[in-house]
């Protein structure tokens, strides 16, 4: 009888210790994801060429301070923003997208509070000066399974957005060939952008003044990005984004997959990986 009692007490102690371990682990993960670093994956083409569908990256939570949107599920535990800091032009940021504040988006900071911004024939005009935009070598991107899946989801006839951008090389590999440009901001930060449509809806936008506490954000794939060039409407634009909506700053790419892997075929987890994209910083 005594042995049974001791055994039961030992089991209760083990269960209690295990539950205490899980509670501490949950608190650690909550703190890590809320205040230090968090994972993020890329579901669209809006930040090509820097980010591709299937990229996974880490987002630093501390650079711009903290708000409720720093917390999992946007828990309303932080009033306003604390330890606030405004991003620099050219930073790649993750944020809760207006108007619903429910979805995480990733874009590049182009305009800061007080800036005047317009777009003319695909060129961004910042405070009356055109941001230098130099034509460079085309981006040649192999057609991947996740590009095919996304184009089917969006109703596009080609995984390359337009059939004119699709080509097949001598070995029979399908590629997308996109016109690519190098932009350089006044602070010296440079990055590559895609401009696919001539004088499309996104290429000509009237001047806006960025008010205090807001940011003008754009995707690097200028004709495939719902960003600050358009009013904040669900699935259409985000308007001028409140700094309070910032979640964090893109830090480093940690994994990338072309979408061809199958859960039931473990070796495809390795063949689908785009190893050359791992470790790229911002």
C-alpha positions in Angstrom: 0.0 0.0 0.0 2.8 2.4 1.0 4.6 1.7 -2.3 1.4 2.5 -4.3 1.0 5.8 -2.4 4.7 6.7 -3.0 4.3 5.7 -6.7 1.2 7.9 -7.1 2.9 10.8 -5.4 6.0 10.4 -7.6 3.8 10.4 -10.8 1.9 13.5 -9.6 5.3 15.2 -8.9 6.5 14.3 -12.4 3.3 15.6 -14.0 3.5 18.8 -12.0 7.2 19.3 -13.0 6.3 18.7 -16.7 3.4 21.2 -16.6 5.7 23.7 -14.9 8.3 23.2 -17.7 5.6 23.7 -20.4 4.4 26.9 -18.6 8.0 28.3 -18.5 8.5 27.3 -22.1 5.3 29.1 -23.2 6.4 32.3 -21.3 9.9 32.1 -22.9 8.4 31.7 -26.4 5.9 34.6 -25.8 8.7 36.9 -24.7 11.0 35.8 -27.6 8.3 36.4 -30.3 7.0 39.5 -28.7 10.1 41.5 -27.9 13.2 39.9 -29.6 12.6 38.0 -32.9 9.9 36.4 -34.8 9.6 34.2 -38.0 7.8 35.4 -41.2 7.2 33.8 -44.5 6.6 35.3 -48.0 3.3 34.4 -49.6 3.4 36.8 -52.7 5.5 38.4 -55.4 5.2 42.0 -54.1 8.8 42.2 -52.8 10.6 40.6 -55.8 13.4 40.5 -56.6 14.6 40.6 -52.9 12.0 38.2 -51.6 10.4 35.3 -53.4 7.4 33.2 -52.6 8.6 30.5 -50.2 11.2 32.6 -48.4 11.3 32.4 -44.7 13.0 35.2 -42.6 13.5 36.4 -39.1 12.1 39.8 -38.1 13.8 41.8 -35.3 11.2 43.2 -32.9 13.2 45.8 -31.1 14.4 48.4 -33.7 11.1 50.5 -33.8 9.8 49.9 -30.3 6.7 48.0 -29.3 2.9 48.3 -29.6 0.0 45.8 -29.3 0.9 44.6 -32.8 4.2 43.4 -31.5 2.4 40.8 -29.4 0.9 37.5 -30.7 -2.7 38.0 -31.8 -2.2 41.7 -31.3 -3.1 41.4 -27.6 -4.1 44.9 -26.3 -1.5 44.9 -23.5 0.7 47.8 -24.7 -0.9 51.3 -24.9 0.3 53.2 -28.0 4.0 52.6 -28.7 6.9 52.4 -26.2 10.6 52.8 -26.9 9.5 54.2 -30.3 11.9 54.8 -33.1 11.1 55.8 -36.8 12.6 53.6 -39.5 15.1 54.8 -42.0 14.3 55.1 -45.7 15.0 51.8 -47.4 14.3 49.6 -44.4 12.3 46.5 -45.1 9.6 46.3 -42.5 6.8 43.9 -41.4 3.6 45.6 -40.2 -0.1 45.1 -39.6 -1.8 46.2 -42.8 -4.6 48.8 -42.8 -7.5 48.9 -43.0 -8.2 45.8 -40.9 -4.9 45.5 -39.0 -5.2 41.7 -39.2 -2.7 40.7 -41.9 1.1 40.9 -41.7 2.5 42.7 -44.8 6.2 43.3 -45.7 7.2 46.4 -47.7 10.1 48.9 -48.0 10.0 52.3 -46.3 10.2 55.1 -49.0 8.6 58.1 -47.3 8.9 59.4 -43.7 6.8 61.9 -41.8 6.9 65.3 -43.6 7.9 63.9 -47.0 6.1 64.8 -50.3 5.8 61.8 -52.6 4.4 61.2 -56.0 5.0 58.6 -58.8 5.4 59.8 -62.4 5.8 57.2 -65.2 7.1 54.7 -62.8 9.7 57.0 -61.1 9.2 57.9 -57.5 9.5 61.7 -56.8 10.6 62.3 -53.2 10.5 65.9 -52.0 10.6 67.2 -55.6 13.6 65.1 -56.7 13.3 61.9 -58.7 14.8 58.9 -57.0 17.6 57.7 -59.3 16.5 54.6 -61.2 19.1 52.8 -63.3 18.4 49.9 -65.7 20.4 46.8 -64.9 20.5 43.2 -66.1 17.1 41.5 -66.3 16.1 39.3 -63.5 15.9 35.7 -64.7 13.8 33.6 -62.3 13.2 29.8 -62.7 9.4 29.1 -62.7 8.8 27.3 -59.4 5.8 25.3 -58.1 4.8 27.9 -55.7 4.7 30.5 -58.5 2.5 28.2 -60.5 0.2 27.7 -57.5 0.0 31.4 -56.8 -0.8 32.3 -60.4 -3.6 29.8 -60.4 -4.9 31.2 -57.2 -4.8 34.7 -58.6 -6.3 33.8 -61.9 -3.2 34.8 -63.9 -2.6 33.0 -67.2 1.1 32.7 -66.6 3.3 32.1 -63.5 5.3 35.0 -64.8 2.4 37.4 -64.5 2.3 38.1 -68.2 3.0 35.6 -70.9 5.5 38.0 -72.5 7.8 37.6 -69.5 8.0 33.8 -69.8 10.7 32.0 -71.8 12.2 28.5 -72.1 15.9 28.0 -72.2 17.9 25.5 -74.3 17.6 22.9 -71.7 13.9 23.1 -71.5 13.7 25.0 -68.2 10.9 27.6 -67.9 12.0 31.0 -66.7 10.6 34.4 -66.0 12.6 37.3 -67.4 11.7 40.6 -65.8 13.1 44.1 -66.5 15.1 45.2 -63.4 16.3 48.5 -62.1 18.5 49.8 -59.3 17.1 52.6 -57.1 19.2 54.7 -54.8 17.6 56.8 -52.0 19.0 60.1 -50.7 20.6 58.3 -47.7 22.6 56.1 -50.1 20.6 52.9 -49.6 20.2 51.0 -52.9 18.1 48.1 -53.9 16.7 46.4 -57.0 13.1 46.9 -58.2 10.9 45.4 -61.0 8.8 47.6 -63.3 6.6 45.3 -65.4 3.9 47.5 -66.9 4.5 50.8 -68.7 2.3 53.6 -67.2 0.0 51.2 -65.4 -2.3 52.2 -62.6 0.6 52.1 -60.1 3.0 54.2 -62.3 1.3 57.6 -61.9 0.1 58.8 -58.5 -0.6 62.3 -57.3 1.6 63.9 -54.6 0.8 63.1 -51.0 2.2 64.6 -47.8 3.2 62.0 -45.2 1.7 63.2 -41.9 3.4 62.8 -38.5 3.3 59.2 -37.2 2.8 57.7 -40.7 5.0 56.0 -43.3 4.8 55.7 -47.1 5.6 52.0 -48.0 6.1 50.4 -51.3 6.8 46.9 -52.6 9.9 46.3 -54.8 7.8 44.7 -57.4 6.2 47.9 -58.3 3.3 46.6 -60.5 2.4 43.7 -58.2 2.2 45.4 -54.8 -0.8 46.8 -53.0 0.9 49.5 -51.0 0.8 53.2 -50.0 0.2 54.4 -53.5 -3.4 53.3 -53.1 -6.0 54.1 -50.4 -6.4 51.7 -47.5 -8.9 49.1 -48.8 -8.8 45.4 -48.1 -6.9 43.5 -50.8 -6.4 46.8 -52.7 -4.0 49.2 -50.9 -2.7 50.1 -47.4 -2.6 53.9 -47.6 -0.2 55.7 -45.3 0.7 53.3 -42.5 0.7 54.3 -38.9 4.1 53.7 -37.2 2.1 52.0 -34.4 1.4 49.2 -36.9 5.0 48.2 -37.2 5.8 44.7 -36.1 9.6 44.7 -36.8 12.5 45.0 -39.2 13.5 42.2 -41.7 16.8 40.8 -40.4 17.9 37.7 -42.4 16.6 34.9 -44.6 16.7 31.6 -42.9 15.1 29.2 -45.4 13.5 29.1 -48.8 11.5 26.5 -50.7 10.3 26.3 -54.3 7.1 24.7 -53.2 7.7 21.3 -54.8 8.1 19.4 -51.5 5.7 16.8 -50.3 5.1 16.0 -46.6 5.0 12.3 -47.5 8.3 12.3 -49.4 10.9 13.4 -46.9 13.8 13.6 -49.4 11.8 16.3 -51.3 12.2 18.6 -48.3 15.9 18.9 -49.3 15.5 19.0 -53.1 12.9 21.8 -52.8 15.1 24.0 -50.7 16.8 27.0 -52.3 20.0 26.8 -50.3 21.6 29.8 -52.0 19.0 32.1 -50.5 19.6 31.2 -46.9 21.6 33.7 -44.9 20.9 36.8 -47.0 20.6 39.9 -44.9 18.8 43.2 -45.6 
